[in-house]
Amino acid sequence: MRLGVIGYGLRIGSLFGNLSADYPDCRIVAIADPRTAELKKQLNDRAEEIRFFENADDMLDQAELDGVIIGTRCDLHTEMALKVLRRHMPLYLEKPVATTYEDLNRLKAGYEASRSQVVVSFPLRNTPLVKLAQEIVASGKIGTIEHVQAVNDVPYGGVYYHSWYRNDRITGGMFLQKATHDFDYINCLLGLKPVAVCAMKSKQIFKGNKPAGLRCADCEENGTCEESTLKPENRERGEYCSFAVDTGNEDSGSALLRYETGMHVSYSQNFFARRGAARRGARLLGYKGTLEFDWYKGELKVYMHHAPRVETYQIDLNDLDGHGGGDGQLVNNFVQVVRGKAKSETTLDDGLLSALLCLKANESAETNTFREIKWD
């Protein structure tokens, strides 16, 4: 299987960089990315078997490919995906699938006209914790889910203020960056249609009056600032000052989602929690019991409401790959799709719905209104 990549960044490198070791019949044979010299040096000996292109059209026209992987910056996802969809090829697409309503509608139309199987980068629904939660919910043990409380307190949030991610014209904001994952796994667990959203967001920490474009290395406070990227624990976050006037993205946000049965979900995310304050997971409450899980602990608990019993399940975190064990499943699913042996487990329909929820949440936060979840 001959695969091409449009935008070979850190995420795609971590997922597909050693593809041939796990799948000997699959290899990356073409990359479209303007950073050709940098990538050749980075890929070292592997670069010899790869054709490099300056743009996606040339790669798609000239390379003989069985599937395409898109890992560009977020605001290019839709445009690149449309190029592949027009060619009816298997596609792996990073999230968010779109960052504006215009792109979302263009992508929806392009998908409906295409025969492509699309695997969207939603690893959380593929993790052992969510799979276990699905089993327990399906068993009826805790009853019908009538309320969900979900949280994502991100301990590495500085990356969204020190690197290119700080440009919210590229990212679309933090609902599209993070909540898109969480909304997807919640939708997956509930199996219900979301009908309305109300949201708020705030920027309380990562703001300030430092000059635009200031790098931590050039700041006179880099020896005392807790966010300085000169500190060993912050070096992977980027290089720019997170308290400069050109730092975008909110640093916390919350949303209430109403579903077709009338039940609702509360979700909150935060980007300045650190160390042991990290949390990502949810509580699912039914009449018979409550189920809760946390990816950072690798733990799922079931509290029975009408019996003095608590069940605890522990996942061995050392046995898992990235995103709580979901990344490997994403790659395997895409490989099987390219081989023609499987259907996508995280479809573009899932990606479109999650992005729509995020865009509606942003709109709600900016207009102080409830927004219906519907296609305009």
For each residue, the residues with C-beta under 8 A, 3 or more apart:
1: 23 25 26 27 66 67 335 338 339
2: 27 29 30 63 64 65 66
3: 16 19 26 27 28 29 30 65 66 67 68 69 338
4: 28 29 30 31 32 59 60 63 65 67 68 69
5: 8 12 16 28 30 31 32 33 68 69 70 71
6: 31 32 33 56 59 68 69 70 71 72 80 83 84
7: 12 32 33 70 71 72 73 76 80
8: 5 12 13 31 33 35 39 71
9: 12 13 71 72 73
10: 13 14
11: 14 15 71 94 121
12: 5 7 8 9 15 16 17 69 71 94
13: 8 9 10 16 17 42
14: 10 11 17 322 327
15: 11 12 322 327 330 331
16: 3 5 12 13 19 28 69 331
17: 12 13 14
18: 21 22
19: 3 16 22 23 26 27 28 331 335
20: 23 24 26 27
21: 18 24
22: 18 19 331
23: 1 19 20 26 335
24: 20 21
25: 1 339
26: 1 3 19 20 23 335 338
27: 1 2 3 19 20 49
28: 3 4 5 16 19 31 50 69
29: 2 3 4 49 50 51 63 65
30: 2 3 4 5 50 51 52 53 59 63 65
31: 4 5 6 8 28 39 50 51 52 53 59
32: 4 5 6 7 52 53 54 55 56 58 59 60
33: 5 6 7 8 36 39 52 53
34: 54 55
35: 8 38 39
36: 33 39 40 52 54
37: 40 41
38: 35 41 42
39: 8 31 33 35 36 42 43 47 52
40: 36 37 43 47 52
41: 37 38 44
42: 13 38 39
43: 39 40 46 47 50
44: 41 47
45: 48
46: 43 49 50
47: 39 40 43 44 50 52
48: 45
49: 27 29 46
50: 28 29 30 31 43 46 47
51: 29 30 31 59 62 63
52: 30 31 32 33 36 39 40 47
53: 30 31 32 33 56 58 59 62 63
54: 32 34 36 58
55: 32 34 58 59
56: 6 32 53 59 60 80 83
57: 60 61 83
58: 32 53 54 55 61 62
59: 4 6 30 31 32 51 53 55 56 62 63 65
60: 4 32 56 57 63 65 68 83 84 87
61: 57 58
62: 51 53 58 59
63: 2 4 29 30 51 53 59 60
64: 2
65: 2 3 4 29 30 59 60 68 89
66: 1 2 3 89 90 338
67: 1 3 4 89 90 91 92 334 337 338
68: 3 4 5 6 60 65 84 89 90 91 92
69: 3 4 5 6 12 16 28 91 92 334
70: 5 6 7 77 80 81 84 91 92 93 94
71: 5 6 7 8 9 11 12 94
72: 6 7 9 76 77 80 94
73: 7 9 76 164 170
74: 77 94 96 99 170 171 172 176 177
75: 99 169 170 171 172
76: 7 72 73 79 80
77: 70 72 74 80 81 93 94 95 96 97 98 99 103
78: 81 82 97 98 99 103 104 106 107
79: 76 82 83 103
80: 6 7 56 70 72 76 77 83 84
81: 70 77 78 84 85 91 93 97 107 110 118
82: 78 79 85 86 106 107 110
83: 6 56 57 60 79 80 86 87
84: 6 60 68 70 80 81 87 89 91 116
85: 81 82 88 91 110 111 113 114 116 118
86: 82 83 110 114
87: 60 83 84 116
88: 85 114 115 116
89: 65 66 67 68 84 116
90: 66 67 68 116 117 118 119 334 337 338
91: 67 68 69 70 81 84 85 116 117 118 119
92: 67 68 69 70 118 119 121 330 334
93: 70 77 81 97 118 119 120 121 348 351
94: 11 12 70 71 72 74 77 121
95: 77 120 121 122 180 181 351 354 355
96: 74 77 99 172 176 177 180 351 354 355 358
97: 77 78 81 93 104 107 120 348 351 352 354 355
98: 77 78 103 104 106 107 352 355
99: 74 75 77 78 96 103 170 171 172 176 355
100: 103 104 172 359
101: 104 105 359 376
102: 105 106
103: 77 78 79 98 99 100 106 107
104: 78 97 98 100 101 107 108 352 355 356 359
105: 101 102 108 109 375 376
106: 78 82 98 102 103 109 110
107: 78 81 82 97 98 103 104 110 111 348 352
108: 104 105 111 112 352 375
109: 105 106 112 113
110: 81 82 85 86 106 107 113 114
111: 85 107 108 114 116 118 348 349 352
112: 108 109
113: 85 109 110
114: 85 86 88 110 111
115: 88
116: 84 85 87 88 89 90 91 111
117: 90 91 337 343 344
118: 81 85 90 91 92 93 111 344 347 348 351
119: 90 91 92 93 330 333 334 337 344 345 346 347
120: 93 95 97 344 346 347 348 350 351
121: 11 92 93 94 95 330 346
122: 95 125 126 181 184 185 326 330 346 350 351 354
123: 126 127 181 322 323 324 326 327 329 330
124: 127 130 181 182 184 185 295 323 324 326
125: 122 130 184 185 188 326 345 346
126: 122 123 130 131 325 326 329 330 333 345 346
127: 123 124 130 131 295 320 323 324 325 326 329
128: 131 132 315 320 324 325
129: 132 133 281 293 295 298 300 315 324 325
130: 124 125 126 127 133 134 185 188 189 293
131: 126 127 128 134 135
132: 128 129 135 136 293 300 313 315
133: 129 130 136 137 189 284 291 293 300
134: 130 131 137 138 188 189
135: 131 132 138 139
136: 132 133 139 141 142 291 300 302
137: 133 134 141 142 145 189 284 291
138: 134 135
139: 135 136
140: 143 288
141: 136 137 288 289 302
142: 136 137 145 284 285 286 287 288 289 290 291 302 304
143: 140 146 286 287 288 289
144: 286 287
145: 137 142 148 189 190 263 284 285 286
146: 143 263 285 286 287
147: 263 264 265 284 285
148: 145 186 189 190 263 264 265 266 282 283 284 285
149: 265 266 282 283 285
150: 182 186 265 266 267 268 281 282 283
151: 267 268 269 279 280 281 282
152: 178 179 182 267 268 269 270 279 280
153: 269 270 273 277 278 279 280
154: 157 178 269 270 271 273 278 280
155: 273 274 275 277 278
156: 159 237
157: 154 160 161 251 270 271 272 273
158: 161 162 227 229 234 237 238 242 271
159: 156 162 163 165 236 237 238
160: 157 163 165 166 171 174 177 206 249 271
161: 157 158 165 166 206 227 237 238 240 242 247 249 251 271
162: 158 159 166 216 227 229 234 237 238 239 240 241 242
163: 159 160 166 237 238 239 240
164: 73 167 170 238
165: 159 160 161 170 171 177 238 249
166: 160 161 162 163 238 240 242 246 247 248 249
167: 164 170 171 248
168: 171 172 173 248 249
169: 75 248
170: 73 74 75 99 164 165 167
171: 74 75 99 160 165 167 168 174 176 177 248 249
172: 74 75 96 99 100 168 175 176 177 358 359 362
173: 168 176 177 201 249 250 358 362
174: 160 171 177 178 179 201 249 250 251 253 269 271
175: 172 178 179 180 199 201 253 255 269 358 359 361 362
176: 74 96 99 171 172 173 179 180 355 358 359 362
177: 74 96 160 165 171 172 173 174 180 249
178: 152 154 174 175 181 182 269
179: 152 174 175 176 182 183 253 255 267 269 357 358 361
180: 95 96 175 176 177 183 184 354 355 357 358
181: 95 122 123 124 178 184 185 354
182: 124 150 152 178 179 185 186 267 269 280 282
183: 179 180 186 187 194 257 267 354 357 358
184: 122 124 125 180 181 187 188 346 350 351 353 354
185: 122 124 125 130 181 182 188 189 282
186: 148 150 182 183 189 190 257 265 267 282
187: 183 184 190 191 192 194 350 353 354
188: 125 130 134 184 185 191 350
189: 130 133 134 137 145 148 185 186 282 284
190: 145 148 186 187 259 265
191: 187 188
192: 187 259 260 261 263
193: 259 260 373
194: 183 187 197 257 258 259 260 353 357 373
195: 258 259 260 372 373
196: 257 258 370 371 372 373
197: 194 255 256 257 258 357 360 361 364 370 371 373
198: 255 256 364 369 370 371
199: 175 253 254 255 256 361 362 364 365
200: 253 254 255 365
201: 173 174 175 250 252 253 254 362 365
202: 250 251 252 253
203: 206 207 249 250 251
204: 207 251 252
205: 251 271 272
206: 160 161 203 242 243 247 249 251 271 272
207: 203 204 243 247
208: 241 243 244 245 247
209: 243 245
210: 214 219 241 243 244 245
211: 214 244 245
212: 244 245 246
213: 240 244 246
214: 210 211 218 219 240 241 244
215: 218 219 239 240 241
216: 162 219 222 225 227 228 229 230 239 240 241
217: 222 229 230 239
218: 214 215
219: 210 214 215 216 222 225 228 241
220:
221: 224 225 228
222: 216 217 219 225 228 230
223: 228 230
224: 221 228
225: 216 219 221 222 228 243
226: 231
227: 158 161 162 216 234 242 243
228: 216 219 221 222 223 224 225 231 234
229: 158 162 216 217 234 235 237 238 239
230: 216 217 222 223 234 235
231: 226 228 234 235
232: 235
233:
234: 158 162 227 228 229 230 231 237
235: 229 230 231 232
236: 159
237: 156 158 159 161 162 163 229 234
238: 158 159 161 162 163 164 165 166 229
239: 162 163 215 216 217 229
240: 161 162 163 166 213 214 215 216 244 247
241: 162 208 210 214 215 216 219 244 247
242: 158 161 162 166 206 227 247
243: 206 207 208 209 210 225 227 247
244: 208 210 211 212 213 214 240 241 247
245: 208 209 210 211 212
246: 166 212 213
247: 161 166 206 207 208 240 241 242 243 244
248: 166 167 168 169 171
249: 160 161 165 166 168 171 173 174 177 203 206 271
250: 173 174 201 202 203 253
251: 157 161 174 202 203 204 205 206 270 271 272
252: 201 202 204 268 269 270 271 272
253: 174 175 179 199 200 201 202 250 268 269 361 365
254: 199 200 201 266 267 268 269
255: 175 179 197 198 199 200 266 267 268 361 364
256: 197 198 199 264 265 266 267
257: 183 186 194 196 197 264 265 267 357
258: 194 195 196 197 262 263 264
259: 190 192 193 194 195 262 263 264 265
260: 192 193 194 195
261: 192
262: 258 259
263: 145 146 147 148 192 258 259
264: 147 148 256 257 258 259
265: 147 148 149 150 186 190 256 257 259
266: 148 149 150 254 255 256
267: 150 151 152 179 182 183 186 254 255 256 257
268: 150 151 152 252 253 254 255
269: 151 152 153 154 174 175 178 179 182 252 253 254
270: 152 153 154 157 251 252 273
271: 154 157 158 160 161 174 205 206 249 251 252
272: 157 205 206 251 252
273: 153 154 155 157 270 277 278 279
274: 155 277 278
275: 155 278
276:
277: 153 155 273 274
278: 153 154 155 273 274 275 296
279: 151 152 153 273 294 296
280: 151 152 153 154 182 294 295 296
281: 129 150 151 292 293 294 295 296
282: 148 149 150 151 182 185 186 189 292 293
283: 148 149 150 290 291 292
284: 133 137 142 145 147 148 189 290 291 292
285: 142 145 146 147 148 149 290
286: 142 143 144 145 146 289 290 291
287: 142 143 144 146 305
288: 140 141 142 143 304 305 306
289: 141 142 143 286 302 303 304 305
290: 142 283 284 285 286 302 303 305
291: 133 136 137 142 283 284 286 300 301 302 303
292: 281 282 283 284 300 301 303
293: 129 130 132 133 281 282 299 300 301
294: 279 280 281 297 298 299
295: 124 127 129 280 281 298 324
296: 278 279 280 281
297: 294
298: 129 294 295 314 315 316 317 320 324
299: 293 294 312 313 314 315
300: 129 132 133 136 291 292 293 312 313 315
301: 291 292 293 310 311 312 313
302: 136 141 142 289 290 291 310 311
303: 289 290 291 292 310
304: 142 288 289 307 308 309 310 311
305: 287 288 289 290
306: 288
307: 304
308: 304
309: 304
310: 301 302 303 304
311: 301 302 304
312: 299 300 301
313: 132 299 300 301
314: 298 299
315: 128 129 132 298 299 300 319 320 324 325
316: 298 319 320
317: 298 320
318:
319: 315 316 325
320: 127 128 298 315 316 317 324 325
321: 325 327 328
322: 14 15 123 326 327 328
323: 123 124 127 326 327
324: 123 124 127 128 129 295 298 315 320
325: 126 127 128 129 315 319 320 321 328 329
326: 122 123 124 125 126 127 322 323 329 330
327: 14 15 123 321 322 323 330 331
328: 321 322 325 331 332
329: 123 126 127 325 326 332 333 345
330: 15 92 119 121 122 123 126 326 327 333 334 346
331: 15 16 19 22 327 328 334 335
332: 328 329 335 336
333: 119 126 329 330 336 337 342 344 345 346
334: 67 69 90 92 119 330 331 337 338
335: 1 19 23 26 331 332 338 339
336: 332 333 339 341 342
337: 67 90 117 119 333 334 340 341 342 343 344
338: 1 3 26 66 67 90 334 335
339: 1 25 335 336 342
340: 337
341: 336 337
342: 333 336 337 339 345
343: 117 337
344: 117 118 119 120 333 337 347 348
345: 119 125 126 329 333 342
346: 119 120 121 122 125 126 184 330 333 350 351
347: 118 119 120 344 350 351
348: 93 97 107 111 118 120 344 351 352
349: 111 352 353
350: 120 122 184 187 188 346 347 353 354
351: 93 95 96 97 118 120 122 184 346 347 348 354 355
352: 97 98 104 107 108 111 348 349 355 356
353: 184 187 194 349 350 356 357
354: 95 96 97 122 180 181 183 184 187 350 351 357 358
355: 95 96 97 98 99 104 176 180 351 352 358 359
356: 104 352 353 359 360 373 375
357: 179 180 183 194 197 257 353 354 360 361 373
358: 96 172 173 175 176 179 180 183 354 355 361 362
359: 100 101 104 172 175 176 355 356 362 363
360: 197 356 357 363 364 371 372 373
361: 175 179 197 199 253 255 357 358 364 365 371
362: 172 173 175 176 199 201 358 359 365 366
363: 359 360 366 367 369 371
364: 197 198 199 255 360 361 367 368 369 370 371
365: 199 200 201 253 361 362 368
366: 362 363
367: 363 364 371
368: 364 365
369: 198 363 364
370: 196 197 198 364
371: 196 197 198 360 361 363 364 367
372: 195 196 360
373: 193 194 195 196 197 356 357 360
374:
375: 105 108 356
376: 101 105
